[in-house]
Amino acid sequence: MTAPETSNAPAANDLPAMITLDQLAREMKIVPREARMMLRLAAKQVKVYPNLGKEHVARQPWQWALGSKALEEAKKALTSLPDGK
């Protein structure tokens, strides 16, 4: 008899749930393109949004782990910036 195959890759349940910019924009009723522009501006404000700039990698999609500080800062940025509706 052969042993059952095991994988070293983590199961889908073990990975943290990720929130994308598109999901966040829909939740906040903002056009994703505008939300992206507002987040770029907010990420430059390091003193106001320290985690937002740290967690985003240039040329990569905006996404956050559920419950992360950067996600809270992104929500705050989208509601408090003058372009936010």
MMTF fields as JSON, N, C-alpha, C and O atoms, coordinates in Angstrom:
{
  "mmtfVersion": "1.0.0",
  "mmtfProducer": "UNKNOWN",
  "numBonds": 339,
  "numAtoms": 340,
  "numGroups": 85,
  "numChains": 1,
  "numModels": 1,
  "chainsPerModel": [1],
  "groupsPerChain": [85],
  "chainIdList": ["A"],
  "bondAtomList": [4, 2, 8, 6, 12, 10, 16, 14, 20, 18, 24, 22, 28, 26, 32, 30, 36, 34, 40, 38, 44, 42, 48, 46, 52, 50, 56, 54, 60, 58, 64, 62, 68, 66, 72, 70, 76, 74, 80, 78, 84, 82, 88, 86, 92, 90, 96, 94, 100, 98, 104, 102, 108, 106, 112, 110, 116, 114, 120, 118, 124, 122, 128, 126, 132, 130, 136, 134, 140, 138, 144, 142, 148, 146, 152, 150, 156, 154, 160, 158, 164, 162, 168, 166, 172, 170, 176, 174, 180, 178, 184, 182, 188, 186, 192, 190, 196, 194, 200, 198, 204, 202, 208, 206, 212, 210, 216, 214, 220, 218, 224, 222, 228, 226, 232, 230, 236, 234, 240, 238, 244, 242, 248, 246, 252, 250, 256, 254, 260, 258, 264, 262, 268, 266, 272, 270, 276, 274, 280, 278, 284, 282, 288, 286, 292, 290, 296, 294, 300, 298, 304, 302, 308, 306, 312, 310, 316, 314, 320, 318, 324, 322, 328, 326, 332, 330, 336, 334],
  "bondOrderList": [1, 1, 1, 1, 1, 1, 1, 1, 1, 1, 1, 1, 1, 1, 1, 1, 1, 1, 1, 1, 1, 1, 1, 1, 1, 1, 1, 1, 1, 1, 1, 1, 1, 1, 1, 1, 1, 1, 1, 1, 1, 1, 1, 1, 1, 1, 1, 1, 1, 1, 1, 1, 1, 1, 1, 1, 1, 1, 1, 1, 1, 1, 1, 1, 1, 1, 1, 1, 1, 1, 1, 1, 1, 1, 1, 1, 1, 1, 1, 1, 1, 1, 1, 1],
  "groupList": [{"groupName": "MET", "atomNameList": ["N", "CA", "C", "O"], "elementList": ["N", "C", "C", "O"], "formalChargeList": [0, 0, 0, 0], "bondAtomList": [1, 0, 2, 1, 3, 2], "bondOrderList": [1, 1, 2], "singleLetterCode": "M", "chemCompType": "L-PEPTIDE LINKING"}, {"groupName": "THR", "atomNameList": ["N", "CA", "C", "O"], "elementList": ["N", "C", "C", "O"], "formalChargeList": [0, 0, 0, 0], "bondAtomList": [1, 0, 2, 1, 3, 2], "bondOrderList": [1, 1, 2], "singleLetterCode": "T", "chemCompType": "L-PEPTIDE LINKING"}, {"groupName": "ALA", "atomNameList": ["N", "CA", "C", "O"], "elementList": ["N", "C", "C", "O"], "formalChargeList": [0, 0, 0, 0], "bondAtomList": [1, 0, 2, 1, 3, 2], "bondOrderList": [1, 1, 2], "singleLetterCode": "A", "chemCompType": "L-PEPTIDE LINKING"}, {"groupName": "PRO", "atomNameList": ["N", "CA", "C", "O"], "elementList": ["N", "C", "C", "O"], "formalChargeList": [0, 0, 0, 0], "bondAtomList": [1, 0, 2, 1, 3, 2], "bondOrderList": [1, 1, 2], "singleLetterCode": "P", "chemCompType": "L-PEPTIDE LINKING"}, {"groupName": "GLU", "atomNameList": ["N", "CA", "C", "O"], "elementList": ["N", "C", "C", "O"], "formalChargeList": [0, 0, 0, 0], "bondAtomList": [1, 0, 2, 1, 3, 2], "bondOrderList": [1, 1, 2], "singleLetterCode": "E", "chemCompType": "L-PEPTIDE LINKING"}, {"groupName": "SER", "atomNameList": ["N", "CA", "C", "O"], "elementList": ["N", "C", "C", "O"], "formalChargeList": [0, 0, 0, 0], "bondAtomList": [1, 0, 2, 1, 3, 2], "bondOrderList": [1, 1, 2], "singleLetterCode": "S", "chemCompType": "L-PEPTIDE LINKING"}, {"groupName": "ASN", "atomNameList": ["N", "CA", "C", "O"], "elementList": ["N", "C", "C", "O"], "formalChargeList": [0, 0, 0, 0], "bondAtomList": [1, 0, 2, 1, 3, 2], "bondOrderList": [1, 1, 2], "singleLetterCode": "N", "chemCompType": "L-PEPTIDE LINKING"}, {"groupName": "ASP", "atomNameList": ["N", "CA", "C", "O"], "elementList": ["N", "C", "C", "O"], "formalChargeList": [0, 0, 0, 0], "bondAtomList": [1, 0, 2, 1, 3, 2], "bondOrderList": [1, 1, 2], "singleLetterCode": "D", "chemCompType": "L-PEPTIDE LINKING"}, {"groupName": "LEU", "atomNameList": ["N", "CA", "C", "O"], "elementList": ["N", "C", "C", "O"], "formalChargeList": [0, 0, 0, 0], "bondAtomList": [1, 0, 2, 1, 3, 2], "bondOrderList": [1, 1, 2], "singleLetterCode": "L", "chemCompType": "L-PEPTIDE LINKING"}, {"groupName": "ILE", "atomNameList": ["N", "CA", "C", "O"], "elementList": ["N", "C", "C", "O"], "formalChargeList": [0, 0, 0, 0], "bondAtomList": [1, 0, 2, 1, 3, 2], "bondOrderList": [1, 1, 2], "singleLetterCode": "I", "chemCompType": "L-PEPTIDE LINKING"}, {"groupName": "GLN", "atomNameList": ["N", "CA", "C", "O"], "elementList": ["N", "C", "C", "O"], "formalChargeList": [0, 0, 0, 0], "bondAtomList": [1, 0, 2, 1, 3, 2], "bondOrderList": [1, 1, 2], "singleLetterCode": "Q", "chemCompType": "L-PEPTIDE LINKING"}, {"groupName": "ARG", "atomNameList": ["N", "CA", "C", "O"], "elementList": ["N", "C", "C", "O"], "formalChargeList": [0, 0, 0, 0], "bondAtomList": [1, 0, 2, 1, 3, 2], "bondOrderList": [1, 1, 2], "singleLetterCode": "R", "chemCompType": "L-PEPTIDE LINKING"}, {"groupName": "LYS", "atomNameList": ["N", "CA", "C", "O"], "elementList": ["N", "C", "C", "O"], "formalChargeList": [0, 0, 0, 0], "bondAtomList": [1, 0, 2, 1, 3, 2], "bondOrderList": [1, 1, 2], "singleLetterCode": "K", "chemCompType": "L-PEPTIDE LINKING"}, {"groupName": "VAL", "atomNameList": ["N", "CA", "C", "O"], "elementList": ["N", "C", "C", "O"], "formalChargeList": [0, 0, 0, 0], "bondAtomList": [1, 0, 2, 1, 3, 2], "bondOrderList": [1, 1, 2], "singleLetterCode": "V", "chemCompType": "L-PEPTIDE LINKING"}, {"groupName": "TYR", "atomNameList": ["N", "CA", "C", "O"], "elementList": ["N", "C", "C", "O"], "formalChargeList": [0, 0, 0, 0], "bondAtomList": [1, 0, 2, 1, 3, 2], "bondOrderList": [1, 1, 2], "singleLetterCode": "Y", "chemCompType": "L-PEPTIDE LINKING"}, {"groupName": "GLY", "atomNameList": ["N", "CA", "C", "O"], "elementList": ["N", "C", "C", "O"], "formalChargeList": [0, 0, 0, 0], "bondAtomList": [1, 0, 2, 1, 3, 2], "bondOrderList": [1, 1, 2], "singleLetterCode": "G", "chemCompType": "PEPTIDE LINKING"}, {"groupName": "HIS", "atomNameList": ["N", "CA", "C", "O"], "elementList": ["N", "C", "C", "O"], "formalChargeList": [0, 0, 0, 0], "bondAtomList": [1, 0, 2, 1, 3, 2], "bondOrderList": [1, 1, 2], "singleLetterCode": "H", "chemCompType": "L-PEPTIDE LINKING"}, {"groupName": "TRP", "atomNameList": ["N", "CA", "C", "O"], "elementList": ["N", "C", "C", "O"], "formalChargeList": [0, 0, 0, 0], "bondAtomList": [1, 0, 2, 1, 3, 2], "bondOrderList": [1, 1, 2], "singleLetterCode": "W", "chemCompType": "L-PEPTIDE LINKING"}],
  "groupTypeList": [0, 1, 2, 3, 4, 1, 5, 6, 2, 3, 2, 2, 6, 7, 8, 3, 2, 0, 9, 1, 8, 7, 10, 8, 2, 11, 4, 0, 12, 9, 13, 3, 11, 4, 2, 11, 0, 0, 8, 11, 8, 2, 2, 12, 10, 13, 12, 13, 14, 3, 6, 8, 15, 12, 4, 16, 13, 2, 11, 10, 3, 17, 10, 17, 2, 8, 15, 5, 12, 2, 8, 4, 4, 2, 12, 12, 2, 8, 1, 5, 8, 3, 7, 15, 12],
  "groupIdList": [1, 2, 3, 4, 5, 6, 7, 8, 9, 10, 11, 12, 13, 14, 15, 16, 17, 18, 19, 20, 21, 22, 23, 24, 25, 26, 27, 28, 29, 30, 31, 32, 33, 34, 35, 36, 37, 38, 39, 40, 41, 42, 43, 44, 45, 46, 47, 48, 49, 50, 51, 52, 53, 54, 55, 56, 57, 58, 59, 60, 61, 62, 63, 64, 65, 66, 67, 68, 69, 70, 71, 72, 73, 74, 75, 76, 77, 78, 79, 80, 81, 82, 83, 84, 85],
  "secStructList": [7, 7, 7, 7, 7, 7, 7, 1, 1, 7, 7, 6, 6, 6, 1, 7, 7, 3, 3, 3, 2, 2, 2, 2, 2, 2, 2, 6, 6, 7, 7, 2, 2, 2, 2, 2, 2, 2, 2, 2, 2, 2, 2, 2, 7, 6, 6, 6, 7, 2, 2, 2, 2, 2, 2, 7, 7, 6, 6, 1, 7, 7, 3, 3, 3, 6, 6, 7, 2, 2, 2, 2, 2, 2, 2, 2, 2, 2, 2, 2, 1, 6, 6, 7, 7],
  "xCoordList": [0.828, 0.0, 0.872, 1.981, 0.348, 1.102, 0.555, -0.627, 1.418, 1.02, 0.254, 0.553, -0.71, -1.443, -0.502, 0.404, -0.741, 0.111, -0.194, -1.349, 0.867, 0.695, 1.417, 2.438, 0.88, 1.459, 1.964, 1.347, 3.077, 3.615, 2.955, 3.16, 2.17, 1.493, 0.369, -0.328, 0.187, -0.89, -2.263, -2.447, -3.197, -4.563, -5.172, -4.702, -6.209, -6.86, -7.415, -7.498, -7.786, -8.348, -7.277, -7.594, -6.003, -4.936, -4.502, -3.929, -4.768, -4.351, -5.265, -6.475, -4.7, -5.548, -6.44, -6.017, -7.656, -8.576, -8.069, -7.696, -8.057, -7.567, -8.729, -9.647, -8.676, -9.648, -8.951, -7.877, -9.538, -8.935, -9.482, -10.482, -8.824, -9.271, -10.668, -11.497, -10.93, -12.245, -13.344, -14.398, -13.101, -14.088, -14.296, -15.428, -13.214, -13.303, -14.027, -14.841, -13.734, -14.384, -15.89, -16.687, -16.271, -17.709, -18.385, -19.484, -17.724, -18.274, -18.485, -19.458, -17.559, -17.627, -18.323, -18.402, -18.823, -19.549, -18.697, -19.132, -17.481, -16.541, -16.098, -15.981, -15.857, -15.329, -13.908, -13.11, -13.569, -12.241, -11.078, -10.062, -11.219, -10.142, -9.894, -8.745, -10.974, -10.838, -10.275, -9.461, -10.711, -10.206, -8.705, -7.968, -8.258, -6.835, -6.041, -4.978, -6.572, -5.886, -5.836, -4.813, -6.928, -6.963, -5.988, -5.346, -5.876, -4.947, -3.493, -2.644, -3.209, -1.847, -1.477, -0.374, -2.413, -2.165, -2.003, -1.116, -2.856, -2.805, -1.513, -0.955, -1.034, 0.182, 1.392, 2.37, 1.337, 2.44, 2.429, 3.441, 1.305, 1.181, 1.578, 0.727, 2.868, 3.405, 3.047, 2.829, 2.987, 2.685, 1.238, 0.928, 0.348, -1.079, -1.448, -2.222, -0.885, -1.201, 0.087, 0.506, 0.732, 2.035, 1.988, 2.92, 0.951, 0.891, 0.464, 0.806, -0.27, -0.774, 0.373, 0.386, 1.329, 2.468, 3.417, 4.011, 3.569, 4.498, 4.036, 4.851, 2.742, 2.25, 2.012, 1.9, 1.934, 1.695, 3.012, 3.894, 3.14, 4.322, 3.997, 2.956, 4.879, 4.663, 4.452, 5.081, 3.567, 3.239, 2.546, 2.473, 2.04, 1.291, -0.124, -0.341, -1.091, -2.465, -2.622, -1.928, -3.551, -3.887, -4.705, -5.779, -4.221, -4.969, -4.465, -3.304, -5.375, -5.069, -5.606, -6.596, -4.937, -5.427, -6.588, -6.582, -7.576, -8.728, -8.276, -7.506, -8.746, -8.426, -7.069, -6.665, -6.355, -5.035, -5.151, -6.171, -4.089, -4.069, -4.095, -4.697, -3.444, -3.414, -4.815, -5.157, -5.625, -6.995, -7.799, -8.564, -7.636, -8.338, -7.901, -8.722, -6.609, -6.114, -6.632, -6.917, -6.759, -7.293, -8.735, -9.125, -9.526, -10.919, -10.985, -11.79, -10.135, -10.096, -9.7, -10.279, -8.712, -8.245, -9.34, -9.498, -10.081, -11.124, -12.309, -13.047, -12.505, -13.62, -13.193, -14.034, -11.906, -11.507, -10.819, -10.729, -10.333, -9.694, -10.738, -11.888, -10.353, -11.323, -11.991, -13.123, -11.307, -11.91, -12.929, -13.717, -12.939, -13.87, -15.301, -15.58, -16.207, -17.621, -18.448, -19.659],
  "yCoordList": [-1.182, 0.0, 1.244, 1.255, 2.267, 3.515, 4.5, 4.477, 5.337, 6.361, 7.47, 7.778, 8.056, 9.153, 10.331, 10.608, 11.004, 12.136, 13.314, 13.659, 13.91, 15.104, 16.255, 16.075, 17.403, 18.578, 19.51, 19.634, 20.159, 21.131, 22.495, 23.384, 22.67, 23.941, 24.111, 23.147, 25.327, 25.549, 25.396, 25.669, 24.964, 24.811, 26.187, 27.18, 26.239, 27.509, 28.154, 29.379, 27.365, 27.894, 28.599, 29.511, 28.188, 28.751, 30.133, 30.896, 30.464, 31.757, 32.859, 32.661, 34.009, 35.104, 35.615, 35.691, 35.96, 36.485, 37.85, 38.679, 38.078, 39.334, 40.16, 39.624, 41.444, 42.389, 43.15, 43.71, 43.182, 43.896, 45.313, 45.643, 46.128, 47.506, 47.533, 48.354, 46.65, 46.602, 46.312, 46.948, 45.365, 45.035, 46.21, 46.523, 46.855, 47.986, 49.157, 49.824, 49.409, 50.509, 50.263, 51.183, 49.037, 48.72, 48.921, 49.469, 48.477, 48.606, 50.075, 50.425, 50.927, 52.343, 53.183, 54.407, 52.505, 53.156, 54.237, 55.372, 53.846, 54.714, 53.978, 52.753, 54.724, 54.138, 53.645, 54.404, 52.396, 51.856, 52.716, 52.834, 53.311, 54.157, 55.355, 55.703, 55.989, 57.129, 56.695, 57.4, 55.539, 55.022, 54.779, 55.078, 54.243, 53.982, 55.289, 55.358, 56.328, 57.623, 58.206, 58.754, 58.088, 58.612, 57.857, 58.456, 56.539, 55.754, 56.098, 56.096, 56.394, 56.8, 58.089, 58.217, 59.043, 60.296, 60.046, 60.612, 59.207, 58.926, 58.209, 58.469, 57.32, 56.558, 57.474, 57.136, 58.627, 59.587, 60.351, 60.936, 60.349, 61.035, 60.064, 59.519, 59.868, 58.843, 59.107, 58.167, 60.367, 60.673, 60.384, 60.011, 60.552, 60.33, 58.857, 58.308, 58.22, 56.818, 56.001, 55.623, 55.715, 55.031, 53.607, 53.203, 52.849, 51.452, 51.313, 50.331, 52.277, 52.202, 52.182, 51.362, 53.077, 53.141, 51.976, 51.512, 51.493, 50.39, 49.088, 48.335, 48.818, 47.517, 47.429, 46.333, 48.595, 48.535, 48.52, 49.339, 47.584, 47.473, 48.091, 47.797, 48.937, 49.586, 48.547, 47.489, 48.875, 48.015, 46.715, 45.784, 46.655, 45.483, 45.925, 47.094, 45.017, 45.416, 45.821, 45.317, 46.74, 47.134, 46.007, 45.682, 45.413, 44.382, 44.338, 44.628, 43.966, 43.983, 42.722, 42.148, 42.298, 41.189, 41.706, 42.85, 40.852, 41.24, 41.631, 40.908, 42.756, 43.19, 43.855, 44.162, 44.086, 44.7, 46.202, 46.819, 46.775, 48.211, 48.987, 50.058, 48.447, 49.12, 49.182, 50.168, 48.148, 48.16, 49.248, 49.961, 49.381, 50.432, 51.808, 52.715, 51.961, 53.24, 53.521, 54.672, 52.492, 52.677, 53.155, 54.065, 52.546, 52.969, 54.415, 55.211, 54.733, 56.093, 57.085, 58.166, 56.708, 57.579, 57.819, 58.937, 56.793, 56.938, 57.753, 58.318, 57.825, 58.607, 60.019, 60.917, 60.24, 61.547, 62.443, 63.649, 61.916, 62.765, 63.625, 63.209, 64.81, 65.707, 65.121, 65.486, 64.218, 63.601, 62.545, 62.149, 62.069, 61.023, 61.528, 62.669, 60.661, 61.07, 60.349, 60.556],
  "zCoordList": [0.0, 0.0, 0.0, 0.534, -0.601, -0.651, 0.374, 0.719, 0.835, 1.819, 1.095, -0.059, 1.752, 1.115, 0.86, 1.646, -0.243, -0.601, 0.31, 0.56, 0.788, 1.61, 0.937, 0.274, 1.118, 0.501, 1.59, 2.648, 1.329, 2.277, 2.111, 2.938, 1.061, 0.83, 1.843, 2.163, 2.35, 3.326, 2.683, 1.497, 3.473, 2.977, 2.755, 3.31, 1.948, 1.645, 2.916, 2.996, 3.888, 5.138, 5.965, 6.729, 5.825, 6.637, 6.171, 6.948, 4.916, 4.392, 4.918, 5.023, 5.246, 5.726, 4.603, 3.449, 4.94, 3.941, 3.501, 4.331, 2.197, 1.654, 1.101, 0.481, 1.331, 0.799, -0.318, -0.099, -1.511, -2.624, -2.697, -2.059, -3.47, -3.656, -4.257, -3.866, -5.197, -5.831, -4.807, -4.829, -3.922, -2.884, -1.936, -1.569, -1.545, -0.636, -1.292, -0.652, -2.561, -3.275, -3.395, -3.214, -3.696, -3.78, -2.438, -2.364, -1.374, -0.032, 0.338, 1.006, -0.107, 0.246, -0.83, -0.726, -1.859, -2.957, -3.638, -3.829, -3.992, -4.698, -5.962, -5.965, -7.019, -8.246, -7.949, -7.399, -8.295, -7.964, -8.455, -7.77, -9.625, -10.159, -9.251, -8.977, -8.783, -7.878, -6.526, -5.928, -6.056, -4.786, -4.875, -3.936, -5.987, -6.19, -6.146, -5.529, -6.811, -6.805, -5.387, -4.978, -4.646, -3.278, -2.378, -1.514, -2.581, -1.764, -2.077, -1.185, -3.345, -3.693, -2.958, -2.427, -2.933, -2.218, -0.716, -0.078, -0.168, 1.268, 1.645, 2.711, 0.796, 1.105, 1.209, 1.876, 0.558, 0.634, 1.958, 2.343, 2.647, 3.935, 5.054, 5.756, 5.197, 6.089, 7.556, 8.32, 7.944, 9.351, 9.694, 10.826, 8.724, 8.967, 8.797, 9.582, 7.76, 7.44, 7.372, 6.278, 8.513, 8.477, 7.918, 7.223, 8.194, 7.746, 6.292, 5.632, 5.801, 4.43, 3.43, 2.511, 3.604, 2.694, 2.861, 1.887, 4.094, 4.357, 3.717, 3.183, 3.767, 3.315, 1.812, 1.264, 1.136, -0.3, -1.056, -0.799, -1.988, -2.823, -4.181, -4.769, -4.669, -5.96, -7.067, -7.08, -7.973, -9.135, -8.752, -9.554, -7.536, -7.077, -6.742, -6.423, -6.807, -6.498, -5.029, -4.146, -4.801, -3.433, -2.827, -3.335, -1.764, -1.038, 0.392, 0.677, 1.283, 2.7, 3.349, 2.898, 4.418, 5.227, 6.064, 6.519, 6.259, 7.07, 8.473, 9.106, 8.95, 10.299, 10.452, 11.574, 9.357, 9.463, 9.708, 9.403, 10.262, 10.509, 9.2, 9.119, 8.175, 6.878, 6.268, 5.615, 6.469, 5.956, 6.651, 6.002, 7.953, 8.69, 8.201, 8.068, 7.936, 7.435, 6.035, 5.703, 5.209, 3.86, 3.929, 3.198, 4.802, 4.961, 5.449, 4.967, 6.4, 6.934, 5.838, 5.73, 5.029, 3.959, 2.92, 2.43, 2.592, 1.576, 2.077, 1.271, 3.377, 3.908, 4.292, 4.333, 4.575, 5.081, 4.066, 4.299, 2.958, 1.964, 1.255, 1.116, 0.81, 0.189, -1.053, -1.372, -1.759, -2.944, -2.597, -3.457, -1.347, -0.937, -0.965, -0.597, -1.409, -1.516, -0.497, -0.427]
}
